[in-house]
């Protein structure tokens, strides 16, 4: 992204703050085992404002008549670069990323106490990270210790993420471009998985096809642990073991998306392992697809966040009655919550830098109205575990269909339309055609 984008975001936050100082650290490196670390991934809030992806860094914003953006980061170290790779160092980072000044991260604790003095408000996400909370409290105490000399520490602490959440809800053109590309790569991966699927293969083999396509196309990797769930495992919402063999006559549910330029895609498709839906599988699948179509039709500016969910619920409840999963009426099933036995999650979430992206779903107790530039998933499902009171033909059928939607002035754009989801398109692709 253009570095001016990050500078503009910092300026917007400084204007929203009005006064005071904000402290936004990045994520720490995480130990995997002994002296081996997990692949590093920066904190999304920090990256949103800085564009800086190195560990051991912190952004400090000082609001007021002469606003400043300060970066604290690792120093240049030729020896460590031999082992761990390039690092900018403060001087190069200041120039490359457009900060007003930059300092070694080792000087942060001392400088922070000085920066806090005479600031009326501290904008910081208290309680998010215990180690950083300790550093902030120590800096506040040092600033307070100067009271006899006339210094004054902030008397108020505000959660900086509240303002940032509102900013992150509306995606700009560069964010949307990144999400479109992430969606395109992820759609190609789902098509590849459908072509590769066959009875006798293992879930992890299909997962490997997904990961291959992500990396082949230039994505950083998966945006979350892929779910590749065959048969009854599809009824486990967060199944990630991905070890079972794929059996003839079962469905395979794949929930997977890549991360590109730090932005996530999130797609779910469900299809028959052998390439042909059985009548019972088709009935459940068509029900979930109809629920998703009703939900997508409800995604439009001014509609409340909950409108897609409510639209999907009504279709699903009627379908559950038709399939003899429930008895009574649609209104009765909705009022009693009886449908939750077979559909226990909501129909979507915000999407962006995080798979479950920042932003409140309610404002002043009411569902937030959708607006152009918001991005969300639309993902109804139906999960039917084997039970004596369930028609046997439906046992262990789990279906979820998930797409990524961008709210537009006239409705919504489905970013993930290229991943086949009609019965005809799926069966054609798996038979060796294209879709």
C-alpha positions, 0 to 999 in steps of 0.5 A, a space after each residue: 500500500 502507498 505509505 500516504 495511506 497509513 499517514 492519512 489514517 494516523 492523521 484521522 486518529 489524531 483528529 479524533 483523539 483531539 488531545 492526549 497521547 496514544 500508545 499502540 504496540 505491535 504483537 510480540 513474537 511467539 515461541 513455538 518450541 524451545 528456540 523456534 518461533 511461530 511465523 511472525 504476524 504483526 498486530 492488526 491495529 499497529 499495522 493499520 496505522 503504520 504499515 510496519 511489519 517488524 516485531 518489537 515496535 510501538 507507535 506513539 501518537 501525540 495529539 494537539 496543536 503540533 501532532 506527532 507520530 513517533 515509531 519505536 523499533 529495533 536498531 540496525 544490527 548487522 550481526 542479527 541481520 545475518 541470522 534473522 534478516 533485514 531490519 530497518 532501524 529507526 532512521 530508515 524506518 522514519 524515512 520509509 514509513 513517513 514518521 515524524 521521528 523514530 527511536 530505538 525500542 530500548 529507549 521507549 520506557 524512559 521516553 514514555 514517562 516524559 511523553 506522558 507528562 502534561 498529557 491530559 488523556 492516555 489512549 491505550 487498550 488497557 487489558 489487551 496485553 498484560 506485559 504492555 499493561 505493566 509497562 504503561 503502568 510503570 511509565 504512568 507512575 514515573 510520570 506521577 512521581 514528577 508531580 512535586 516538580 509541577 509535572 502532571 500525568 494523564 488523569 484519564 485513560 480511553 480505549 484507543 481501539 474504540 476509535 480505530 474500530 470505527 475507522 477499520 469498519 469502512 474499507 478504502 480502495 486499497 483495502 478493497 483491492 487487497 481483499 479482492 485479490 485475496 478472494 480470487 486466490 482463495 476461490 482458485 484454491 477451492 476450485 483446486 480442492 474440488 478437482 483434487 477430491 476423491 474417495 480414499 484421499 485424506 483430508 490433509 491431502 486436500 488441505 495441502 492443495 489449498 495451501 499450495 494454491 495460496 503460496 503459489 499465488 503469492 499469499 502469505 499463507 492461510 488467514 486461519 487454520 483451514 477446516 477440511 471436514 469430511 462426513 460427520 466431522 462437518 458437524 464440528 464447527 471448528 474441526 481442524 484435525 484434518 486427518 480422516 480419510 475421505 469416504 465415498 458417499 460423504 460430503 466434504 466441508 472446506 472452510 479456508 481462505 488466504 491472507 494477502 497483504 495482511 487482509 483475509 478471505 474467508 470462504 466455505 464450500 461443501 461438496 460430495 467426495 465422489 462428485 455427485 450429491 445424493 438426494 438427501 445431501 442435495 436437499 440439505 445443500 439446496 436449503 442452505 444455498 437458498 438461505 444464503 441467497 436470502 441473506 445476501 439479498 438483505 445486505 444493502 446500505 441502511 439495512 441493519 446488521 442482523 437483517 441477513 441473519 434473520 432472512 437466513 433463519 426464516 428459510 432454514 426454519 422452513 426447510 427444517 420443517 420440510 425435512 422433518 427435522 422439526 415439527 410445528 410452524 416457522 414462527 414457533 421454531 424461531 420463537 422457541 429457538 428449536 432451530 439451534 439444534 441444527 444451526 447454532 451460529 450467526 450468519 456472518 461477521 466483519 472481515 478485513 485485516 482480521 478474519 473476525 474483523 474489528 467493529 461493534 455490531 450494535 450501536 446504542 443497543 440497536 443493530 448497526 446499519 450497513 454502509 458502503 465500504 463495509 465487508 462481511 461474510 454471509 455463511 448459513 449452515 445446517 448440521 445434522 448429527 445422527 440421532 434416533 429422532 432424525 431421518 436416517 438419510 440425513 445423518 451426519 450431513 453438515 453443510 455450510 456455504 460462506 461468501 465475502 460481501 462488500 457493501 456497495 451503494 446499490 446493495 453488495 458485491 460478492 467478492 468470492 463468486 468465482 468459487 462454484 456453489 450451485 449443485 450443477 457447477 460443483 458437479 460439473 467441475 468435479 466431473 472434469 469440466 470448469 465452473 
